[in-house]
Amino acid sequence: MAKVLPTKKTERAGVNQFRSLLESAGHIVQEIDGGNDYGEDCYLSFTEYGQRTGDIAAVQIKSGVTYRRDTGYAIPCRDHVNDWSQSRIPVIGVVWDPEIRKLYWVNLTRYLRQELAQGKHPRSVPIDEHAILDQNTIKAVTQEMRRYIARDDHSHRQGPSPALGLAAAVRRYRNRNSNEIESPAQGGKAMPHAAAQVEFIDRHPHLIDNTMKWLVRTVTAAVLAMMIPGLYTVVAGQYPHLWPLWFPAYFGMVGYMLRVGEQVGEARHIKWVRYAAYVLILSGWYVALGTELHGWSPNRTFCWVFVVEVPVLAQFALLKIMFCLYGRERARRRRLAAAYGDATREVGAEG
């Protein structure tokens, strides 16, 4: 059976992306049969308010990462300089980057005419890395091309421009071999030894985030465990009647605040909960460390406030957090029920 080459699928992907984008904006894209492809892949008929404007452009579409350069992209033009520069309808160049899934564009006809007027002989046409063609820019791009078509048509009606003179001839001679576009691929030299690791991370995009999350949890748990002997010495030694209540209150409050603080992405109004938990951990570390080092002791007033007030703060803080979150969640579900009815109760619970 016939085998479909990967390059063929990449080429079709670029044409399909361009066609889908332009047709979604109401314009008309007419593809050229591959056997009759002499530097253009399709014709683009511009429309306005659902009506054809009569403005037409030819389009050359390239697909793949091989067209990347240090500053954007480039389309080879060695065999099509005369075709694209002398065309009575402008030729647009489009590059589809399959890795970042973006289209980039350039007016091939305008660029080549400007270069030839200066005596240059370009071998490729650059595309700026900011010349993105998407839903946000398509209106501006089509308007720019239609203005160019109008100016070009007017210049043809006015006739050819006068001779450029001796200065232009000198510029042509100096720039006869210049071509600043032939540069290495964008991003510089490839790093094959790191390719496997990068591909592995790309296949598991949440691996780093999950690893960092569990690393932070492990370090936090280790720090809290290391604090237990020092805190026990302070609490049980100076306030023996408090330690049965103090330890569950302190560690329970810190653990609950850290757990609630992980929801900061969904509930930004409780960001302070996570910060408060770390303040409590640092305060406990200060007290615990001071009791275990000889020749140094923490501030007595700070220790007294930390030990005596923690159970009280724990009671009020936990209740405040619990009732605050409970109230917000109840209000959210009531709004969902009022808007969508009881049929969306399960959806509301998941959201």
Protein Blocks (a to p, Z undefined) as FASTA:
>chain_A
ZZddfklmmmmmmmmmmmmmmmmnopacddddfklcghiabdcdddeehiaehiacdddd
dedjklgcfbocaddfklmmmmmmmpcbdcddddddfklopaddddfklmmmmmmmnopa
cfbdcddfklccdfklmmmmmmmmmmmmmmmmmmmmnopaddebjmlmmmmmmmmmgcfk
lccdehiaadfklmmmmmmmmmmmmlmmmmmmmmmmmmmmmmmmmmmmmmmmmmmmmmmm
lmmmmmmmmmmmmmmmmmmmmmmmmmmmlmmmmmmmmmmmmmmmmmmmmmmpghiacdfk
lmmmmmmmmmmmmmmmmmmmmmmmmmmmmmmmmmmmmmnojmlmmmmmmZZ
